């Protein structure tokens, strides 16, 4: 038995206790947390509130500074980028955390926003806009569970997902991270929380912490500017942007991430009313609040963070701080603010209670290391089959002149073209292996072209040319797989034109010149401005960003699966209509909820 004597900064009196009762899993969660909290010094408490990026921290640092969390930023990966290397990295960091006197494990966060998307070989599911088109909350829950299994198989225990933004302007570069333009869709798809966490946090070895983000209103900024200003009344903020978070809280989501954006000129990272009064008190959110990447730096609009920004954010109700590089400076600054009385110990203790409660509930004290039984599930056939099903259900058929679709699988002669036909990177989009994503064979999977070839019968011929050259009138159909190339937040904003690029238009024109019926498969993270071109096309299929299982697109093209997807966003007639949303009085090209199917 050990006896530890610590000073309680809340009351100043010495607290004597024996043993390590907080490690006893038989005790109630609250009791364990309170006993641990009573043992913790100010340094240990501030350490729990600090999250550093893996590339800017060592195992030694974790032990010395008592750090509570580590994250991988987009594309920040171990070498080699394999599930086993991720698990080894995580276990090394965790051993360092357990070497501290109180043996408090770290919690490791990652953006697994459409599968475990930083890991080569993981199953990459459709981005949220495609999942919104399925209208299938149970399918989305299963995707959350599959993702959690792959994340847990690499040791990690915290997913910065789901994004519950309501995208109101398709110019926004994060539109594809939204399930749809009306609050009902993200609220419905918050079922993914029960997939990621399970119905009880820590109830299974693959239960990991989910994050509802980005609180609140990030999809409603003026002009669709990323990290911009959402200029709406409180009534509209509550009507449009708050309901998905309310739904996630009812499902027991363990963490909430604050938005980079502002509400009527005030940065969310310093907004006490929305974080403490609304989120924690009114909505009764009992988990912990995490900042976004260097989010506190933006409160005063200047680079870097100041003591004023730190105390403003902590006092506003943020519990853990994502300070990837400058975590040491954050620790020193927050400690000085507490010692000066500008941040009360009650706020520090509240943050620690929230963080430690989730660590206890997750079972991190009992199961701190990677459960290697699940490492082999990364990219498993079962998960890829689920992703293929999700891809097929996400397809939205927008035009089908003369019933050109579905294509015959037998005795057919098909020409395929377009820059997105044979490119895993393009069809997966941003947040795939790297932050912004990239073109090319960046991870194993099935391209849309490969899916077409696999699905067409042996008696059929499939010919491919990226730019459409070589086609003639002998083909029965031509498929142009075109659209956007990868991007993520900030880089994806489209303040100007929103149509197809010159390469895509030229490819389609070559196909049309042959006189063969042209089917356009649009790979994109949002509706595009295609009204002028649409009359020239025989069919249009919105494929969104399907991920690694391109055969799901082919399933719909050939009628293996009937198209059942419905638009999660209103489809503009022209970019000048943005923002355009259901019920705003504008006449769209295709209304919210539109989608065709096959007669047979």
N, C-alpha and C positions, 0 to 999 in steps of 0.2 A: 504494500500500500504506500502511495506517495502523498505527501501533503504539499500543496502549493499555496503560497500567500501572495495575493495580488492587491493592488490598490484599485478601488472602484472610483472612477472619476466622476460618477454621478453623485455620490454622496461623500466621497473622500475617506470613508472608513475602510479599514482592512477587512477583506473577506477571506476567511479560512475555510477550506473544504478538503476533503480527502478523496483519494481515488480518482478515477477518470469516468465518472458516471455518464458523461455525454457520449461515451463509446458503447454504452449498454443498450442494445437494440430492443431490450424488453421494456425499457422506460418509455413513457409517452413522448412524442416529438417535442411538445412545448417544454417539458421538464428538461430534456436533454439540451435544448437550445439555451434555456435560462442558466443552467449549470455551466455550460461552456462560456456563455457571455460573461458570467461573473468572474471567470478566470482570465479573461482577455485584457491585455494592456491596450492603451490607445494605439500604439504602433500596429498591434495585431488587428485591431478593428479597422483601421485605415487600410491595411493590407488587403482585407477582405473586400473592401470597396473598390479595389484597383484591378483593372484588367489590362494586361500588356500583350503585345503581338509577339508571336513565337519567334520572329526574326530579330527581335530586339530584347530578348530576355534569355538568360541561361538558367540551368537548373540551380546553380549556386544562388542566383538572384531570388528565385522563388523561396528558397530556404531562408535566406538572409532577411528579405523584406516581407516575409509572411504573405506573399501575394495570394489573392483569393481566386484569380481567374487568368486564363490565357486564351487567346483566340488566334485563328488563322484568318487573315484577310483574304480577299479574293485572289487566288493564284499563289498564295503563300503555302508552300508544300514541302515535305521532306524529300530527300534524295536517297533512293529513287522514289518516285511518286507511285507507291504501291500500297495496298491495304496493310500489309505487314509492316512496312516502314512507318506508316501513320501510327499503328498500334505501338510499335517500339518507341516512337517519339513521345506519344502520350504517356506511356508507362514510365519513361524516364523523368518527365516533368512531375508525374504524380509521386514518384518515389521521393523527389526533392521536397514536395509539400508535406509528405508524411514524416520527413526528417525534422520538422519543426516541433517545438516542445508540446504543443497541444494537438498535433497530428490532424490538422484540419485539411482535408483534401481540396485540391483545386477543382473548379468546374471549367471545362474547355468548350469554347463556342466556335461555331462554324456556320457559314451561309450555305446550308444544304437546301436551296430554295426550289429546286426541281430534280430531286434525287441528291445523292451525295456528290454534287457536281464538281468539286475540286479534285476528285480522285480519278485518275485514269482507270478505266474499266468499270466504273460504277454505272448503274442504270440511270439514264437521264430521261426523266419524264417530261411530258409537255409543260411548258410554262403556264402560269396560272390563267392567262387569258383563254387558252385552249381548254383548260379544265372547267372554267366558267361556262364555256359553250356546251359542255356535256350535261349540265344541270343535275349531275349525279353525285350527291353528297356522300353516299356510301362508297362509291368508287374512290373519291378523294380521300376518305378516311383510310381506305386500304393502301393508297399511295403513301399517306403519311406513315403508316405502320411499316411498309416496306423500306421507306427512306430511313426511318429510325433504326431498323434492323441493320442496314448497311453502315449507318453512322456508328452505332454501338459496336459493330464488328471491327471498327478502327479505333475503338477506345473512347471516342468523344461522347460527351453527355449533354450537349446543349446545342440546339438548332435555332439560328436566327430566322425562323419562319413560323407561321405564315405571314406574308404581307397582306394586310386586310384593307389596303387603300381602296378608295372608290375613285377610279380614274375618270375625270370629267372633261379632260381635254386630251385628244389623241396626239397632240404635239409633244406631250410629256414623254421623256425617254424611258420612263418606268411603266408605261401603260401595260406592257405584257406581264408585269408583276401583279396586276390587278385581276381579280376574277370577273369584274364587270363594272359598269357605270352606275348601277343603282345599288343602294345599300343591301337590298335583300340577297343579292348573289354572294358577296363576300361573307355576309352573316351565315348564309346556308353552308358555304364551303368552309366555314370555321370548323366543320367536322374533322378537318385534317389535324386539329389539336388533339382530338381523341385517338387519332392514329399515331401521332408522334409520341404523346405521353402515355397512351392507354387511358382507360377510364379512371384509373387511379395512378397518380404519379409514383413511380417506383414499384408498381405492381408486377412488373416482369423484368427480366434481365435486359430487354431491349427498350424499356421506357426511358426516354430522354426528355429534357426540358424543351418546351416550345416557347416561341416568342411572338406575340402579336405586335406587328409593326406596320407603319410608323405613326405613332400617336402624335397628333391626330390632324387630318385634313391635308396630308401631303399630296393627294390626288386632285386637289381643287385649286391649285395655285393659279394666279392670273397669268394667262398666256401659256399655261402648261410648262412653266419654267421650273426645272428641277431645283429644289432647295429654295423655292421662291416664297411668295406671300399669298396666303389664302385669304382673300378679302371678301368675307361673307359674314352675315349676321350670326349671332350665337344660335338663333333658332335654326338657321340652315346648317350650321356646323353640327348641331345635335340631330337634325333630321336626316342628313345625308352621310356624314362621315363618322358619327359616333356609334351607330347600331352594330357594325361588325365587331367592335371592341367589346360592347356589352355582351354580344353572343359568345365571344371567346372567353370572357371572364366567367360566364355561366358554365362553360365547359371545363373550367378550372385551369386555364392557361397560367403557366408559372412565371412568366416574365413578360414585360412590355418594353419595347424600344421606342424612344422618343424621336420624333421627326426632326430633320435638319430645317424644315420649313418654318415659316412664321404664320401667326394668325393676326391679321390686321396690324402688321408691323412689329409684333412682339415675337421674338424667337421662342419656339416651343421649349427649348432646353432651359429656359429660365422662367417658365410660366407656372407659377405656384397654383394659380386657380385651376388650371386644367389638369395638372399632375396630382396635386394633393387634394384639392377640394372636390373635383369631379371624379378623377380616376380612382383615387384611393378611398375617399369618404363616400361619395355618392354611389359609385358603381361597386364599392366594397371590394376592390382588387386587393388581394392579400399576398400576392407574389412580390417580386422586386422589379424595380424600374432600372433599365440599363440605358446609358447614353448611346448615341450613334458614334461613329468613328470621329474622334476629335470634335464631337458636337459642341462641347462647352466653349471651344475656341471662337465660335461664331456669335456668341451672345452680344458682344459689343461691335461685331463687324470687322475686327482687326485680327491679323494672324496671331497664333499663340493664345494661351490663356493667362488671365490675370488673377490675383487673389479675389478680386471682386466677382469675376465670372465663376470661380470655384465655389465661393460661398453662396452666390445666387442660385447656382444649379443644385447644390446640396440642400439648401433651405427650400428650394422649390419642390423637392421630393425625389430627386434622382438618387438611387441607392448604390449603383455600381457605375464606374466610369471607364469607358473604353478610351484609354489614353495610350495608343499603340507604341509610340516612341518615347514620349516625355512622361512616362509613368513615375520616374523618380521625382521629377519636379512637382508632379501632382501630389505625391505623398507628402513632400516637404511643405507645400503650400497649404494643403488641407490641415495638416498638423498645426501649423502656425495659426490658422484661422480658428481652430478649436481652442487652442491655448489662449488666444486673445479674446475668447468669448463671443466671437462673431458667428460661429456655428455651434449650437448647443449640443451637449453630449446626448441629450434625448434624441436628437436627429441621427447621430452616429449609431446609437443603440438600436433605433428603429430600423435603420438600413441593415445592420448586421442581423437582427432578428429575421428579417425577411430573407436575406441571402442564406443564412444558416439553416432556416427552416426548410428551404428547398433542397439543400444539400443532404439534410437528414432524410427528408421524404424520398429522395432519389435513391437512398441506400448507399451513398458514396462512402460513408464511413465503414460500412460492412463490405462493399464490393468496389474498391477504389481502382482496380486495374482492368484492362481489357479482357472481356470474356471472349477468348479466341474461338469458341465454338461458332461464333457468328461472322468471323472474318471471311469465310468462304462464301457468305451470302452476297458479298459485293458483286454486283453484275450477274447474279444467278439467273438461270433460265426461267425460274418462276417469276422473278421480278421483271424480267424483260417481257415475258408474256403479259403481265399486268400492264406494263407500259404500252405495249402494242394495242391492247384493248382500249386503253385511254386515248391513244392517238386516233383510233378509228371513231370512237365516240365523240371526239372533239372536232371532227371535220364538219364544216358547214357548207352545204351545197347552195350556192347563190344563183346559179343559172344553169339550165340544162336544155338548150334548144334542140327540139326534135328528138329528145331522149337519147342523145349521143352517149350518155352514161346510163347504166354501167357498161363497161367494155366487155366484149366477149373474151373469155379466156382461151377459147379454142379457135384454131385456124384464123388467127388475127395477125395483122402486120402493123406494128405500132412504132412511131418515131418519137423519141424523147429528147428534149433539149432544155437548155437553161442552166444558169450558173449555180442554182440550188438543187439540181437534180442528183448530183453525185458528190455531195459535200456534207459530211457529218457536222462539221463546225457551223456551217451556215444554217442547217436545219435545227441545230440545238440553240443557237443564239447566245446572248450574253450570259454571264455567270456560268460558264462551262469551261472547266480546267483553269482558265484565267478569269480575272474580273470582267473584262470587256468581252471575253470570248474571242474566237478567231476562226478564220476559214481553214478548211483542210481536214485531213484525217487525224484529228486531235485526240480521239478516243475510240475504242472499238464500238461498232454498232452496224446498223443496216441503213444505208442511204435510201432515199426514195426510189432512185433508179434501181438499186439492188432489190428493193421490195417489189417493184414492178416486174423485174425479170423472174423473181422467185414465184410470183403469183400467176403470171401468164402461163398457160399450158404449154406442154412440149411442142405442140403443133403450131404455136404462135412464134412470131419473130419480133424481137425488140431491138431497135437500132438506136444508138445514142450519138449525138454530136452537141457539144456544149453550146455552140452559136447557131445551130440549126442548119448549117450547110450540109448538103448531101441529100436533102429530102426531095422526093418527087411525088407524082400523083398516084403512085402504086400503093401508098400506105392508106390504111383505113382510118387512122386517127393519129393526131400529133398532140403530145403532151408537153407544154412549156412550164417548167418548174422555175419560177422567178420570184422576185421580191427583195426583201432586205437582207443585208449581211449583218454580222453580230455587232451589238453595242450594249452598253449598260448605262446606269445612271449618269446624268450630266452629258456624257458624250452622245447620248441617244436623242436629245431634244431636237425637234425639227421646227424651227421658227419660220422656215420658208416653204419650199415645195415639198409635197408629200406623195408624189407619184412614183412610178417606175423609172429606173435610170435608163440611159441611152442604150446600154447593152441589152437590157431586157426587151425594150421596145423593138430593137433591131432583130433580135432573135425571134420574137413573135411574128414580125412582119415576114421573115423568111419562111416561116411555117405557113402563114396565110397565103403566101404567093403560090404555094404548091396546089392550092385548091382543096387540101385535106381539112376535115373538121379539126378545129383547134380547141383543146381543153387547157385552160390556164389553172395551174396549181400555185396558189399564192402563199409563199412562206414569209410570214411577217409577224411582228410583235404588236400590230395595231391595224385597223382599217387603213387602206391606202387610197389615194385619189386616182381612181381608175374609170370614172364615169365616161370620159371621152372615148376610151378604148373599148369599153365593155360591149358595145353593139357589134364589134368585129369578131368577138369570141363566141364560140358555140357553147362553151361551158366554163364555169368558174367555181373552183373549190377553194375555200379558205382553209389552209392547213395550219395556220398559226406557226408556232415554233415547236415542232413535235418531239424533238429530242432524238435519242439514238435509235428508236424503233420505227424506221421509215416504212416498214411493211404495213403498218396500220393505215397509212395513206393509200397504199395500193389495195388494201382490203376494201376500201370504199370505192375506188376507181373501178374495180372489177365486180363489185356487188357481193363480195364475200360477206361484207357487213353493209347494211343499208345506212345511208347518212341520216343521223338523228340530231346532229348538233344544231344549236340555235344561237344567233348572234348575242354575245354578251355586251356588245357596244353598238350604238347606232352607227351605220355606215354612211359617211358624208357623200354628198354629191360633188363637193369641191372643198379644198382646204380652207377656203374663205368662210365656210360655215363653222369652223372650229371656234369655240366649243359647241358641239351639238349633242344633245342627250334626249332621252325619252321625255316626251311631254313638254318640250320647250317651244313648240309651235313651228319649228322648221321642218321642211319637207326633205327627208333623206333619200339617198339612193336605195338603201334597204333599212327598214326599221329595226329597232331593238327586238330581239326574239325571232327574227326571220330565219327561215331555213327550209329547204326543200328536201324531199326524199324520193325514192324510186317507187313507181306504181306497183311493181311486182315484187 
